[in-house]
Amino acid sequence: MRLTDRKKEILGEVVSKFIESAEPISSQHIAENTRLELSSATIRKEMAELEDMGYLTHPHTSAGRIPSDKGYRFFVDNFIKNKIKISSDSQKALARINLDVDKDMELESVLQKSSQQLARLTSYLSMIVAPAVFQSRFRHLEILKFNGGNLLLVLITDIGRVFKRNFIIEGVYNTLDFQSVSNILNQQLRDKNISDIDYSILKISENNSYLIQLIKKIIEIIKSCGQETMLYNRIFIHGTSSVLNQPDFIDLKKIQRILSIIENEYLLLNLLLDISGDDEGLIVKIGSEIFKEGPDDLSLVASKYKIYEHSTGAIGVLGPKRMDYYRVIGIIGAFVEGFKQIFRTKA
């Protein structure tokens, strides 16, 4: 059985109407509410064949039909992704989306507020993963001394991430020594990739040789920041209640399955980390494509974003399979473009 142009048109209409209404779509509804100029009987025959081909299915209690995962996939690939121009649509969407952030905010604050705004705009679960620090470059550090000999290292990267680490060190050092070490490292490490920083790349004069132990300690702390976030990337999640309020999830068992996913921060993090390594950028995963084991009631629209051309994070939306893909793809694209503009001004 061949997927004819007429079948494609009918499939597109069924998916579109189901996304709008969340109700199974009948052949009569298609005949009365589209411009296909086909009889209800003809549409009914074509829909039956589409069901046989695996593109549609129907609830036992309804004569209408709903899209299968295969039907959604065809719809996204042929009616959405191949027709949408992410760059131009993102610019249009960006004109309507004012990212509620300030260029002077730390990276975490930008992503936190953006995640909240993304959840409000889509009414789905929003997720944003910050770039790992090992992708970033050294910008500045400060060493602060407190009463009792306690010390605080403040490390700032080029993308605005701030790391604070308490430490102690053997030996007697005064405030001028800490300032000298800060100056040496700020001068010699600026714009170096965090993952490349090592004591061996430094040049320490004889006059400052007494500071070597302190310098090695600071380098050790800087490297630990990078190694720590190779295993842990900060993820910002919002909109759990919005997802559960969708009409698709009124069944208690479905709600429990969905909660088991959206409350698992580690699972969501790894889901987006897979995206951030995808060279294609924007991706759409539908139903069983998302998880090898787990609920197949969800769809994911996600994209990697890049700031300063070298640090990559990921942004995504998780919602029902019956999501408005065109709108969500446009909004995700707008946020990606918005991040580029924000961090271009922060550079």
Secondary structure, 3 states (H helix, E strand, C coil): CCCCHHHHHHHHHHHHHHHHHCCCECHHHHHHHCCCCCCHHHHHHHHHHHHHCCCEECCCCCCCEEECHHHHHHHHHHHHCCCCCHHHHHHHHHHHCCCCCCCCCCHHHHHHHHHHHHHHHHCCEEEEECCCHHHCEEEEEEEEECHHHCEEEEEEECCCCEEEEEECCCCCCCHHHHHHHHHHHHHHHCCCEHHHCCHHHCCCCHHHHHHHHHHHHHHHHHHHHHHHHHHCCCEEEECHHHHHCCHHHCCHHHHHHHHHHHCCHHHHHHHHHHHHCCCCCCEEEEHHHCCCCCCCCEEEEEEEEEECCCEEEEEEEEEECCCCHHHHHHHHHHHHHHHHHHHHHHC
